Each structure stands twice: as structure tokens, then as C-alpha cells.
Amino acid sequence: MLTNGTDYQILWSEFKPGSSIFLPAIDTDAAVAAITKESERLEFEFVHKVVIEDNVKGIRVWRL
């Protein structure tokens, strides 16, 4: 998944309902757009929150 100039290699088969991932991103809107595109392609629902983890801004994404 490409966002913010980085190609993230996410193991979608391991992204089970109830799990979450953190995506570092300066442009959080672009990161949300990228995860939205992937969720539509893979047919899963998610929620997200803009967060700062270990002094790094990004989005935390939970699969529903």
C-alpha cells in the first residue's frame, strides 16, 4: 500500500477483525485515503484515529 511516499508491505491476511496497525504519516488524509482504497478492495471495514506514537504522527487503524 503506497502512502506518503512509502510503500507499506502489509500482510492483509493477518489483519484480522479486532487487530490494529499504526501507519506513520505526515499527511494523515492521504493515509486514510490509501487505507480506505485497500479496505474497499479487500471488502473489510475499519475505524481510524490520528495519533502520535513514540513521537511519530500517523494513523492507528482497527479492523472491524
Chimera marker file (.cmm) of the C-alpha trace (Angstrom):
<marker_set name="trace">
<marker id="1" x="0.000" y="0.000" z="0.000" r="1" g="1" b="0" radius="0.5"/>
<marker id="2" x="1.546" y="3.303" z="-1.089" r="1" g="1" b="0" radius="0.5"/>
<marker id="3" x="1.023" y="6.425" z="1.006" r="1" g="1" b="0" radius="0.5"/>
<marker id="4" x="3.117" y="9.430" z="1.959" r="1" g="1" b="0" radius="0.5"/>
<marker id="5" x="5.853" y="8.275" z="-0.403" r="1" g="1" b="0" radius="0.5"/>
<marker id="6" x="6.265" y="4.934" z="1.353" r="1" g="1" b="0" radius="0.5"/>
<marker id="7" x="5.209" y="1.531" z="0.058" r="1" g="1" b="0" radius="0.5"/>
<marker id="8" x="3.981" y="-0.375" z="3.118" r="1" g="1" b="0" radius="0.5"/>
<marker id="9" x="4.051" y="-4.158" z="2.863" r="1" g="1" b="0" radius="0.5"/>
<marker id="10" x="1.065" y="-5.130" z="4.987" r="1" g="1" b="0" radius="0.5"/>
<marker id="11" x="0.150" y="-8.771" z="5.480" r="1" g="1" b="0" radius="0.5"/>
<marker id="12" x="-3.561" y="-8.283" z="4.923" r="1" g="1" b="0" radius="0.5"/>
<marker id="13" x="-4.272" y="-11.962" z="5.615" r="1" g="1" b="0" radius="0.5"/>
<marker id="14" x="-3.034" y="-11.392" z="9.197" r="1" g="1" b="0" radius="0.5"/>
<marker id="15" x="-5.046" y="-8.182" z="9.688" r="1" g="1" b="0" radius="0.5"/>
<marker id="16" x="-7.908" y="-9.905" z="11.473" r="1" g="1" b="0" radius="0.5"/>
<marker id="17" x="-11.011" y="-8.220" z="12.920" r="1" g="1" b="0" radius="0.5"/>
<marker id="18" x="-10.141" y="-6.570" z="16.230" r="1" g="1" b="0" radius="0.5"/>
<marker id="19" x="-6.479" y="-6.076" z="15.356" r="1" g="1" b="0" radius="0.5"/>
<marker id="20" x="-4.818" y="-2.745" z="14.613" r="1" g="1" b="0" radius="0.5"/>
<marker id="21" x="-1.858" y="-1.291" z="12.770" r="1" g="1" b="0" radius="0.5"/>
<marker id="22" x="-0.026" y="2.016" z="13.034" r="1" g="1" b="0" radius="0.5"/>
<marker id="23" x="0.879" y="3.853" z="9.830" r="1" g="1" b="0" radius="0.5"/>
<marker id="24" x="3.345" y="6.722" z="10.240" r="1" g="1" b="0" radius="0.5"/>
<marker id="25" x="2.131" y="9.641" z="8.120" r="1" g="1" b="0" radius="0.5"/>
<marker id="26" x="2.659" y="13.366" z="7.905" r="1" g="1" b="0" radius="0.5"/>
<marker id="27" x="-0.309" y="13.659" z="5.532" r="1" g="1" b="0" radius="0.5"/>
<marker id="28" x="-2.887" y="11.711" z="7.522" r="1" g="1" b="0" radius="0.5"/>
<marker id="29" x="-5.632" y="12.441" z="4.977" r="1" g="1" b="0" radius="0.5"/>
<marker id="30" x="-3.590" y="10.646" z="2.295" r="1" g="1" b="0" radius="0.5"/>
<marker id="31" x="-3.015" y="7.712" z="4.647" r="1" g="1" b="0" radius="0.5"/>
<marker id="32" x="-6.742" y="7.441" z="5.373" r="1" g="1" b="0" radius="0.5"/>
<marker id="33" x="-7.471" y="7.582" z="1.628" r="1" g="1" b="0" radius="0.5"/>
<marker id="34" x="-4.983" y="4.764" z="0.996" r="1" g="1" b="0" radius="0.5"/>
<marker id="35" x="-6.397" y="2.517" z="3.729" r="1" g="1" b="0" radius="0.5"/>
<marker id="36" x="-9.928" y="3.278" z="2.501" r="1" g="1" b="0" radius="0.5"/>
<marker id="37" x="-8.959" y="2.155" z="-1.004" r="1" g="1" b="0" radius="0.5"/>
<marker id="38" x="-7.447" y="-1.070" z="0.351" r="1" g="1" b="0" radius="0.5"/>
<marker id="39" x="-10.438" y="-1.770" z="2.592" r="1" g="1" b="0" radius="0.5"/>
<marker id="40" x="-12.788" y="-1.405" z="-0.369" r="1" g="1" b="0" radius="0.5"/>
<marker id="41" x="-10.608" y="-3.702" z="-2.479" r="1" g="1" b="0" radius="0.5"/>
<marker id="42" x="-10.438" y="-6.327" z="0.282" r="1" g="1" b="0" radius="0.5"/>
<marker id="43" x="-14.014" y="-5.739" z="1.482" r="1" g="1" b="0" radius="0.5"/>
<marker id="44" x="-13.368" y="-5.045" z="5.150" r="1" g="1" b="0" radius="0.5"/>
<marker id="45" x="-14.470" y="-2.284" z="7.494" r="1" g="1" b="0" radius="0.5"/>
<marker id="46" x="-12.189" y="-0.206" z="9.676" r="1" g="1" b="0" radius="0.5"/>
<marker id="47" x="-12.035" y="2.768" z="12.006" r="1" g="1" b="0" radius="0.5"/>
<marker id="48" x="-9.055" y="5.052" z="12.410" r="1" g="1" b="0" radius="0.5"/>
<marker id="49" x="-7.694" y="7.728" z="14.670" r="1" g="1" b="0" radius="0.5"/>
<marker id="50" x="-4.934" y="10.273" z="14.096" r="1" g="1" b="0" radius="0.5"/>
<marker id="51" x="-2.363" y="9.647" z="16.830" r="1" g="1" b="0" radius="0.5"/>
<marker id="52" x="1.198" y="10.330" z="17.878" r="1" g="1" b="0" radius="0.5"/>
<marker id="53" x="3.049" y="7.187" z="18.965" r="1" g="1" b="0" radius="0.5"/>
<marker id="54" x="6.672" y="7.350" z="20.139" r="1" g="1" b="0" radius="0.5"/>
<marker id="55" x="6.808" y="10.956" z="18.870" r="1" g="1" b="0" radius="0.5"/>
<marker id="56" x="5.688" y="9.869" z="15.381" r="1" g="1" b="0" radius="0.5"/>
<marker id="57" x="2.463" y="11.220" z="13.847" r="1" g="1" b="0" radius="0.5"/>
<marker id="58" x="0.288" y="8.799" z="11.940" r="1" g="1" b="0" radius="0.5"/>
<marker id="59" x="-2.962" y="6.875" z="11.996" r="1" g="1" b="0" radius="0.5"/>
<marker id="60" x="-3.947" y="3.877" z="14.079" r="1" g="1" b="0" radius="0.5"/>
<marker id="61" x="-6.286" y="1.639" z="12.081" r="1" g="1" b="0" radius="0.5"/>
<marker id="62" x="-8.525" y="-1.015" z="13.649" r="1" g="1" b="0" radius="0.5"/>
<marker id="63" x="-10.231" y="-3.652" z="11.555" r="1" g="1" b="0" radius="0.5"/>
<marker id="64" x="-13.885" y="-4.251" z="12.448" r="1" g="1" b="0" radius="0.5"/>
<link id1="1" id2="2" r="1" g="1" b="0" radius="0.2"/>
<link id1="2" id2="3" r="1" g="1" b="0" radius="0.2"/>
<link id1="3" id2="4" r="1" g="1" b="0" radius="0.2"/>
<link id1="4" id2="5" r="1" g="1" b="0" radius="0.2"/>
<link id1="5" id2="6" r="1" g="1" b="0" radius="0.2"/>
<link id1="6" id2="7" r="1" g="1" b="0" radius="0.2"/>
<link id1="7" id2="8" r="1" g="1" b="0" radius="0.2"/>
<link id1="8" id2="9" r="1" g="1" b="0" radius="0.2"/>
<link id1="9" id2="10" r="1" g="1" b="0" radius="0.2"/>
<link id1="10" id2="11" r="1" g="1" b="0" radius="0.2"/>
<link id1="11" id2="12" r="1" g="1" b="0" radius="0.2"/>
<link id1="12" id2="13" r="1" g="1" b="0" radius="0.2"/>
<link id1="13" id2="14" r="1" g="1" b="0" radius="0.2"/>
<link id1="14" id2="15" r="1" g="1" b="0" radius="0.2"/>
<link id1="15" id2="16" r="1" g="1" b="0" radius="0.2"/>
<link id1="16" id2="17" r="1" g="1" b="0" radius="0.2"/>
<link id1="17" id2="18" r="1" g="1" b="0" radius="0.2"/>
<link id1="18" id2="19" r="1" g="1" b="0" radius="0.2"/>
<link id1="19" id2="20" r="1" g="1" b="0" radius="0.2"/>
<link id1="20" id2="21" r="1" g="1" b="0" radius="0.2"/>
<link id1="21" id2="22" r="1" g="1" b="0" radius="0.2"/>
<link id1="22" id2="23" r="1" g="1" b="0" radius="0.2"/>
<link id1="23" id2="24" r="1" g="1" b="0" radius="0.2"/>
<link id1="24" id2="25" r="1" g="1" b="0" radius="0.2"/>
<link id1="25" id2="26" r="1" g="1" b="0" radius="0.2"/>
<link id1="26" id2="27" r="1" g="1" b="0" radius="0.2"/>
<link id1="27" id2="28" r="1" g="1" b="0" radius="0.2"/>
<link id1="28" id2="29" r="1" g="1" b="0" radius="0.2"/>
<link id1="29" id2="30" r="1" g="1" b="0" radius="0.2"/>
<link id1="30" id2="31" r="1" g="1" b="0" radius="0.2"/>
<link id1="31" id2="32" r="1" g="1" b="0" radius="0.2"/>
<link id1="32" id2="33" r="1" g="1" b="0" radius="0.2"/>
<link id1="33" id2="34" r="1" g="1" b="0" radius="0.2"/>
<link id1="34" id2="35" r="1" g="1" b="0" radius="0.2"/>
<link id1="35" id2="36" r="1" g="1" b="0" radius="0.2"/>
<link id1="36" id2="37" r="1" g="1" b="0" radius="0.2"/>
<link id1="37" id2="38" r="1" g="1" b="0" radius="0.2"/>
<link id1="38" id2="39" r="1" g="1" b="0" radius="0.2"/>
<link id1="39" id2="40" r="1" g="1" b="0" radius="0.2"/>
<link id1="40" id2="41" r="1" g="1" b="0" radius="0.2"/>
<link id1="41" id2="42" r="1" g="1" b="0" radius="0.2"/>
<link id1="42" id2="43" r="1" g="1" b="0" radius="0.2"/>
<link id1="43" id2="44" r="1" g="1" b="0" radius="0.2"/>
<link id1="44" id2="45" r="1" g="1" b="0" radius="0.2"/>
<link id1="45" id2="46" r="1" g="1" b="0" radius="0.2"/>
<link id1="46" id2="47" r="1" g="1" b="0" radius="0.2"/>
<link id1="47" id2="48" r="1" g="1" b="0" radius="0.2"/>
<link id1="48" id2="49" r="1" g="1" b="0" radius="0.2"/>
<link id1="49" id2="50" r="1" g="1" b="0" radius="0.2"/>
<link id1="50" id2="51" r="1" g="1" b="0" radius="0.2"/>
<link id1="51" id2="52" r="1" g="1" b="0" radius="0.2"/>
<link id1="52" id2="53" r="1" g="1" b="0" radius="0.2"/>
<link id1="53" id2="54" r="1" g="1" b="0" radius="0.2"/>
<link id1="54" id2="55" r="1" g="1" b="0" radius="0.2"/>
<link id1="55" id2="56" r="1" g="1" b="0" radius="0.2"/>
<link id1="56" id2="57" r="1" g="1" b="0" radius="0.2"/>
<link id1="57" id2="58" r="1" g="1" b="0" radius="0.2"/>
<link id1="58" id2="59" r="1" g="1" b="0" radius="0.2"/>
<link id1="59" id2="60" r="1" g="1" b="0" radius="0.2"/>
<link id1="60" id2="61" r="1" g="1" b="0" radius="0.2"/>
<link id1="61" id2="62" r="1" g="1" b="0" radius="0.2"/>
<link id1="62" id2="63" r="1" g="1" b="0" radius="0.2"/>
<link id1="63" id2="64" r="1" g="1" b="0" radius="0.2"/>
</marker_set>
